[in-house]
Amino acid sequence: MATHDLQRLAGAVLVGGFDGTALPDEVRARLAAGHLAGVIVFRRNLVLRDGAVDLDALCALTRAVADATPSAGLRPVLAIDQE
């Protein structure tokens, strides 16, 4: 089996996290290549206004994840870290 095929198979089950409130180019590229199935949203990824989550910013972030995934593939996995 080719290395590229193995990377796509592994990517189909991997989700990752990142720092910041915007989708980094590196994560965007991994999603586009099929090397990540999705992302986990942590507190560090949220924009807070007066102690509440800015839903417009959260929607923009999740839209960026969806837009980065191949259109012929499955929808991305969007997980939320809750502790």
DRENMIVEX-850307 format. One record per atom (N, C-alpha, C): residue number from 1; residue in three letters; atom name; x, y, z. Coordinates in Angstrom, 1 decimal. Each point is the difference from the previous one (the first is absolute). Layout:
N
{site NUM,ALA,CA,{X,Y,Z}}
...
END
This chain:
83
{site 1,MET,N,{0.8,-1.2,0.0}}
{site 1,MET,CA,{-0.8,1.2,0.0}}
{site 1,MET,C,{0.9,1.2,0.0}}
{site 2,ALA,N,{-0.3,1.0,-0.8}}
{site 2,ALA,CA,{0.8,1.2,-0.1}}
{site 2,ALA,C,{-0.1,0.9,1.2}}
{site 3,THR,N,{1.0,0.7,0.3}}
{site 3,THR,CA,{0.1,0.9,1.2}}
{site 3,THR,C,{-1.1,1.0,0.0}}
{site 4,HIS,N,{-0.4,0.5,-1.2}}
{site 4,HIS,CA,{-1.1,1.0,-0.1}}
{site 4,HIS,C,{-1.3,-0.6,0.5}}
{site 5,ASP,N,{-0.2,-1.3,-0.4}}
{site 5,ASP,CA,{-1.2,-0.7,0.4}}
{site 5,ASP,C,{-0.1,-0.2,1.5}}
{site 6,LEU,N,{1.1,-0.4,0.6}}
{site 6,LEU,CA,{0.1,-0.2,1.4}}
{site 6,LEU,C,{-0.3,1.4,0.8}}
{site 7,GLN,N,{0.6,1.1,-0.5}}
{site 7,GLN,CA,{-0.3,1.3,0.6}}
{site 7,GLN,C,{-1.4,0.3,0.0}}
{site 8,ARG,N,{-0.7,-0.2,-1.2}}
{site 8,ARG,CA,{-1.4,0.3,-0.1}}
{site 8,ARG,C,{-0.9,-0.9,0.9}}
{site 9,LEU,N,{0.4,-1.3,0.1}}
{site 9,LEU,CA,{-0.7,-0.9,0.9}}
{site 9,LEU,C,{0.2,0.4,1.5}}
{site 10,ALA,N,{1.2,0.3,0.4}}
{site 10,ALA,CA,{0.2,0.5,1.3}}
{site 10,ALA,C,{-0.7,1.3,0.3}}
{site 11,GLY,N,{0.0,0.9,-1.0}}
{site 11,GLY,CA,{-0.6,1.3,0.1}}
{site 11,GLY,C,{-1.5,-0.1,0.2}}
{site 12,ALA,N,{-0.6,-1.1,-0.5}}
{site 12,ALA,CA,{-1.5,-0.1,0.1}}
{site 12,ALA,C,{-0.5,-0.2,1.4}}
{site 13,VAL,N,{1.0,-0.3,0.9}}
{site 13,VAL,CA,{-0.5,-0.3,1.4}}
{site 13,VAL,C,{0.7,1.0,1.0}}
{site 14,LEU,N,{0.9,0.9,-0.5}}
{site 14,LEU,CA,{0.7,0.9,0.9}}
{site 14,LEU,C,{-0.7,1.4,0.1}}
{site 15,VAL,N,{-0.1,0.5,1.2}}
{site 15,VAL,CA,{-0.4,1.4,0.2}}
{site 15,VAL,C,{1.1,0.7,0.8}}
{site 16,GLY,N,{0.1,1.3,-0.2}}
{site 16,GLY,CA,{1.0,0.7,0.6}}
{site 16,GLY,C,{-0.5,1.3,0.6}}
{site 17,GLY,N,{0.9,0.6,0.9}}
{site 17,GLY,CA,{-0.3,1.3,0.6}}
{site 17,GLY,C,{1.0,1.0,-0.5}}
{site 18,PHE,N,{-0.2,1.2,0.3}}
{site 18,PHE,CA,{0.9,1.1,-0.4}}
{site 18,PHE,C,{-0.1,1.1,1.0}}
{site 19,ASP,N,{0.9,0.9,0.0}}
{site 19,ASP,CA,{0.0,1.3,0.8}}
{site 19,ASP,C,{-0.6,1.1,-0.8}}
{site 20,GLY,N,{-0.7,0.9,0.7}}
{site 20,GLY,CA,{-0.6,1.2,-0.7}}
{site 20,GLY,C,{-1.4,-0.2,-0.4}}
{site 21,THR,N,{-0.6,1.1,-0.5}}
{site 21,THR,CA,{-1.4,0.1,-0.3}}
{site 21,THR,C,{-0.3,-0.1,-1.5}}
{site 22,ALA,N,{1.0,-0.1,-0.8}}
{site 22,ALA,CA,{-0.1,-0.2,-1.4}}
{site 22,ALA,C,{0.7,-1.3,-0.4}}
{site 23,LEU,N,{-0.5,-0.6,-1.1}}
{site 23,LEU,CA,{0.5,-1.3,-0.5}}
{site 23,LEU,C,{1.4,0.3,-0.6}}
{site 24,PRO,N,{1.1,-0.6,0.6}}
{site 24,PRO,CA,{1.3,0.2,-0.6}}
{site 24,PRO,C,{0.2,-0.6,-1.3}}
{site 25,ASP,N,{0.8,0.6,-0.9}}
{site 25,ASP,CA,{0.2,-0.5,-1.3}}
{site 25,ASP,C,{0.5,-1.5,0.0}}
{site 26,GLU,N,{0.8,-0.4,1.0}}
{site 26,GLU,CA,{0.5,-1.4,0.0}}
{site 26,GLU,C,{-1.1,-1.0,0.2}}
{site 27,VAL,N,{-1.0,0.4,0.9}}
{site 27,VAL,CA,{-1.1,-0.9,0.3}}
{site 27,VAL,C,{-0.9,0.0,-1.2}}
{site 28,ARG,N,{-0.2,1.2,-0.6}}
{site 28,ARG,CA,{-0.8,0.1,-1.3}}
{site 28,ARG,C,{0.5,-1.0,-1.1}}
{site 29,ALA,N,{1.4,0.0,-0.1}}
{site 29,ALA,CA,{0.6,-0.8,-1.0}}
{site 29,ALA,C,{-0.2,-1.5,0.3}}
{site 30,ARG,N,{0.1,-0.3,1.2}}
{site 30,ARG,CA,{-0.1,-1.5,0.4}}
{site 30,ARG,C,{-1.4,-0.4,-0.2}}
{site 31,LEU,N,{-1.0,0.9,0.3}}
{site 31,LEU,CA,{-1.4,-0.4,-0.3}}
{site 31,LEU,C,{-0.2,-0.2,-1.5}}
{site 32,ALA,N,{0.5,1.0,-0.8}}
{site 32,ALA,CA,{-0.2,-0.1,-1.4}}
{site 32,ALA,C,{0.6,-1.2,-0.7}}
{site 33,ALA,N,{1.2,-0.4,0.6}}
{site 33,ALA,CA,{0.7,-1.2,-0.5}}
{site 33,ALA,C,{-0.7,-1.3,0.5}}
{site 34,GLY,N,{-0.9,0.1,0.9}}
{site 34,GLY,CA,{-0.6,-1.2,0.5}}
{site 34,GLY,C,{0.8,-0.7,1.1}}
{site 35,HIS,N,{1.0,0.8,0.6}}
{site 35,HIS,CA,{0.8,-0.6,1.1}}
{site 35,HIS,C,{-0.5,0.3,1.4}}
{site 36,LEU,N,{-1.2,0.7,0.0}}
{site 36,LEU,CA,{-0.7,0.2,1.3}}
{site 36,LEU,C,{-1.5,-0.2,-0.3}}
{site 37,ALA,N,{-0.7,-0.6,0.9}}
{site 37,ALA,CA,{-1.4,-0.2,-0.2}}
{site 37,ALA,C,{-0.8,1.2,0.5}}
{site 38,GLY,N,{0.6,0.8,0.9}}
{site 38,GLY,CA,{-0.7,1.1,0.6}}
{site 38,GLY,C,{0.9,0.6,1.1}}
{site 39,VAL,N,{-0.7,0.8,0.8}}
{site 39,VAL,CA,{0.7,0.7,1.1}}
{site 39,VAL,C,{-0.8,0.0,1.3}}
{site 40,ILE,N,{0.7,0.2,1.1}}
{site 40,ILE,CA,{-0.6,0.1,1.3}}
{site 40,ILE,C,{0.1,1.5,0.3}}
{site 41,VAL,N,{-1.2,0.6,0.4}}
{site 41,VAL,CA,{0.0,1.4,0.4}}
{site 41,VAL,C,{0.2,0.0,1.5}}
{site 42,PHE,N,{1.0,0.7,0.5}}
{site 42,PHE,CA,{0.3,0.2,1.4}}
{site 42,PHE,C,{-0.3,1.5,0.4}}
{site 43,ARG,N,{0.0,0.2,1.3}}
{site 43,ARG,CA,{-0.3,1.4,0.5}}
{site 43,ARG,C,{1.0,1.0,-0.7}}
{site 44,ARG,N,{1.2,-0.4,-0.2}}
{site 44,ARG,CA,{1.0,0.9,-0.6}}
{site 44,ARG,C,{-0.4,0.4,-1.5}}
{site 45,ASN,N,{-1.0,-0.7,-0.6}}
{site 45,ASN,CA,{-0.4,0.3,-1.3}}
{site 45,ASN,C,{-1.2,0.9,0.0}}
{site 46,LEU,N,{-0.6,0.3,1.1}}
{site 46,LEU,CA,{-1.2,0.8,0.1}}
{site 46,LEU,C,{0.3,1.5,0.2}}
{site 47,VAL,N,{-0.8,0.8,-0.6}}
{site 47,VAL,CA,{0.0,1.4,0.2}}
{site 47,VAL,C,{-1.1,0.3,1.1}}
{site 48,LEU,N,{0.4,0.6,1.1}}
{site 48,LEU,CA,{-0.9,0.3,1.1}}
{site 48,LEU,C,{-0.3,1.5,0.0}}
{site 49,ARG,N,{-1.3,0.3,0.2}}
{site 49,ARG,CA,{-0.4,1.4,0.1}}
{site 49,ARG,C,{-0.9,0.1,1.3}}
{site 50,ASP,N,{0.5,0.7,1.0}}
{site 50,ASP,CA,{-0.7,0.1,1.2}}
{site 50,ASP,C,{-0.3,-1.3,0.7}}
{site 51,GLY,N,{1.0,-0.9,-0.1}}
{site 51,GLY,CA,{-0.1,-1.3,0.6}}
{site 51,GLY,C,{-0.8,-1.1,-0.8}}
{site 52,ALA,N,{-0.6,0.4,-1.2}}
{site 52,ALA,CA,{-0.8,-0.9,-0.8}}
{site 52,ALA,C,{0.7,-0.2,-1.3}}
{site 53,VAL,N,{-0.2,-1.2,-0.6}}
{site 53,VAL,CA,{0.6,-0.4,-1.3}}
{site 53,VAL,C,{-0.7,0.9,-1.1}}
{site 54,ASP,N,{0.9,0.5,-0.8}}
{site 54,ASP,CA,{-0.5,0.8,-1.2}}
{site 54,ASP,C,{-0.3,-1.1,-1.0}}
{site 55,LEU,N,{-1.3,-0.2,-0.2}}
{site 55,LEU,CA,{-0.5,-1.0,-0.9}}
{site 55,LEU,C,{0.3,0.2,-1.5}}
{site 56,ASP,N,{0.1,1.3,-0.4}}
{site 56,ASP,CA,{0.4,0.3,-1.3}}
{site 56,ASP,C,{1.4,-0.4,-0.3}}
{site 57,ALA,N,{0.9,0.2,0.9}}
{site 57,ALA,CA,{1.4,-0.4,-0.1}}
{site 57,ALA,C,{0.1,-1.5,0.0}}
{site 58,LEU,N,{-0.8,-0.7,0.8}}
{site 58,LEU,CA,{0.0,-1.5,0.0}}
{site 58,LEU,C,{-0.5,-0.5,-1.3}}
{site 59,CYS,N,{-1.1,0.6,-0.5}}
{site 59,CYS,CA,{-0.5,-0.5,-1.3}}
{site 59,CYS,C,{1.0,0.3,-1.2}}
{site 60,ALA,N,{0.7,1.1,0.1}}
{site 60,ALA,CA,{1.1,0.2,-1.0}}
{site 60,ALA,C,{1.1,-1.0,0.0}}
{site 61,LEU,N,{0.3,-0.4,1.3}}
{site 61,LEU,CA,{1.1,-1.0,0.1}}
{site 61,LEU,C,{-0.5,-1.3,-0.5}}
{site 62,THR,N,{-1.2,-0.5,0.3}}
{site 62,THR,CA,{-0.4,-1.3,-0.4}}
{site 62,THR,C,{-0.3,0.1,-1.6}}
{site 63,ARG,N,{-0.4,1.1,-0.5}}
{site 63,ARG,CA,{-0.1,0.1,-1.4}}
{site 63,ARG,C,{1.3,-0.1,-0.7}}
{site 64,ALA,N,{1.1,0.6,0.6}}
{site 64,ALA,CA,{1.3,-0.1,-0.6}}
{site 64,ALA,C,{0.5,-1.5,0.0}}
{site 65,VAL,N,{-0.4,-0.7,1.0}}
{site 65,VAL,CA,{0.4,-1.5,0.0}}
{site 65,VAL,C,{-0.8,-0.7,-1.1}}
{site 66,ALA,N,{-1.2,0.3,-0.1}}
{site 66,ALA,CA,{-0.8,-0.7,-1.0}}
{site 66,ALA,C,{0.4,0.4,-1.4}}
{site 67,ASP,N,{0.4,1.2,-0.2}}
{site 67,ASP,CA,{0.5,0.5,-1.3}}
{site 67,ASP,C,{1.3,-0.6,-0.4}}
{site 68,ALA,N,{0.8,-0.4,1.0}}
{site 68,ALA,CA,{1.3,-0.5,-0.3}}
{site 68,ALA,C,{0.0,-1.5,-0.3}}
{site 69,THR,N,{-1.1,-0.7,0.2}}
{site 69,THR,CA,{0.0,-1.4,-0.2}}
{site 69,THR,C,{-0.4,-0.3,-1.5}}
{site 70,PRO,N,{0.5,-1.1,-0.6}}
{site 70,PRO,CA,{-0.3,-0.3,-1.4}}
{site 70,PRO,C,{-1.5,-0.1,-0.2}}
{site 71,SER,N,{-0.6,0.6,-1.0}}
{site 71,SER,CA,{-1.4,-0.1,-0.3}}
{site 71,SER,C,{-0.5,-1.4,-0.3}}
{site 72,ALA,N,{0.8,-0.8,-0.5}}
{site 72,ALA,CA,{-0.4,-1.4,-0.3}}
{site 72,ALA,C,{0.0,-0.9,1.2}}
{site 73,GLY,N,{0.6,0.4,1.1}}
{site 73,GLY,CA,{0.2,-0.8,1.1}}
{site 73,GLY,C,{-1.1,0.1,1.0}}
{site 74,LEU,N,{0.1,-0.6,1.2}}
{site 74,LEU,CA,{-1.0,0.1,1.0}}
{site 74,LEU,C,{0.1,1.4,0.7}}
{site 75,ARG,N,{-1.0,0.4,0.7}}
{site 75,ARG,CA,{0.0,1.2,0.8}}
{site 75,ARG,C,{1.0,-0.1,1.1}}
{site 76,PRO,N,{0.7,1.1,0.4}}
{site 76,PRO,CA,{1.0,-0.1,1.0}}
{site 76,PRO,C,{-0.6,-0.3,1.4}}
{site 77,VAL,N,{0.8,-0.6,0.8}}
{site 77,VAL,CA,{-0.4,-0.3,1.4}}
{site 77,VAL,C,{0.3,1.3,0.7}}
{site 78,LEU,N,{-1.0,0.5,0.8}}
{site 78,LEU,CA,{0.2,1.2,0.8}}
{site 78,LEU,C,{-0.3,-0.4,1.4}}
{site 79,ALA,N,{1.0,-0.1,0.8}}
{site 79,ALA,CA,{-0.2,-0.4,1.4}}
{site 79,ALA,C,{0.2,1.2,1.0}}
{site 80,ILE,N,{-0.6,0.0,1.1}}
{site 80,ILE,CA,{0.2,1.0,1.0}}
{site 80,ILE,C,{0.5,-0.6,1.3}}
{site 81,ASP,N,{1.1,0.6,0.4}}
{site 81,ASP,CA,{0.6,-0.4,1.3}}
{site 81,ASP,C,{-0.8,0.6,1.1}}
{site 82,GLN,N,{-0.5,-0.9,0.9}}
{site 82,GLN,CA,{-0.8,0.5,1.1}}
{site 82,GLN,C,{0.5,-0.7,1.3}}
{site 83,GLU,N,{0.4,0.8,0.9}}
{site 83,GLU,CA,{0.5,-0.5,1.3}}
{site 83,GLU,C,{-0.7,0.7,1.1}}
END
